[in-house]
Every structure is written in C-alpha cells, then in structure tokens.
Amino acid sequence: MKKALFVSAGIAALALGVLGTVLPVLPTTPLLLLALYCFAKGSEKLNKWFRGTVLYQKYLAEYVQTKSLPLKQKLAIQVFAGLMMVISFMLIDNSVMRLILVMGFLVHNYVFIFKIKTRKAEAENNKGIIARKAQKAKYVRQKESGHEF
C-alpha cells in the first residue's frame, strides 16, 4: 500500500514536471526531484527507468551528482515558491494555516540559502558533462571486459 502511494505520487509529480518543461508557472526541477524520491521509495523498476530518461539527465543528473543548482535555477524556484506561498497566505483566513505557510516559507528559504549549494552554471555544466562522459566510458570498458555491475 505504501509503495503504491509513492508510485502514484511519483507519477503525478512526473506529469506535472513534464508540464513544467513547457509551462513557466510550474517548477520543473522540484517536481522531478519529488518524482525521483517517490520512485526510489516506491519502485526500483520505475526508479531505474526514470534515471535513464532525457528529463533526468537534463534537469536532475547534475544536481544529484553535485548537490548544487545554478543561481538562475535557484532564483526561479525561489520566486515561484515564494509567490505561491504569498498568494496562499493572502487567500487563507485560518491563522493556523497561515502559521504553517510562514513556517514552510522559512524552512524553504533556509534550505535554499544554506543547504543547497550554488554553482556557476557554465563551468559546472562542463564539469558535469566531462564526469558523465568518463562514467559512460568506464561502463563501456567494464561491459566490454565482461565485468558488468
């Protein structure tokens, strides 16, 4: 039952993340990260499949590898999340829900400012590409020698 919930949440997050690639109002990277987390918890098969997709390579591979985001991407996520929280705050009259939103806003900003590193987009992108090429070459050599993992 628990795995089915993770898979369902992962599929929903993936669908929204895919929409986010063409709709600027949806934050692609956080939704795809959520899908990755849910697939990792819910289905090894879906997790492996998702890690092999172009979406994963384009939007998540470098983050997973370096635990950092380019400044432009961090700012876009911050602006979108902040805007959604402010709109929600203004539309909700319940004090408890407002307090929860404020706490969520503070935690979100703390994580993005102090926990997720900022990288220089171009320099780090080149390092990521080089690292992925080296990893792929290592895999090909191991496969050719008959030592697959």
Secondary structure, DSSP 8 states (H G I E B T S, - for coil): -HHHHHHHHHHHHHHHHHHHTT-TTS-HHHHHHHHHHHHHHH-HHHHHHHHTSHHIIIIIHHHHHHSEEEHHHHHHHHHHHHHHHHHHHHH---HHHHHHHHHHHHHHHHIIIIISEEE-HHHHHHHHHHHHHHHHHHHHHHHHTT---
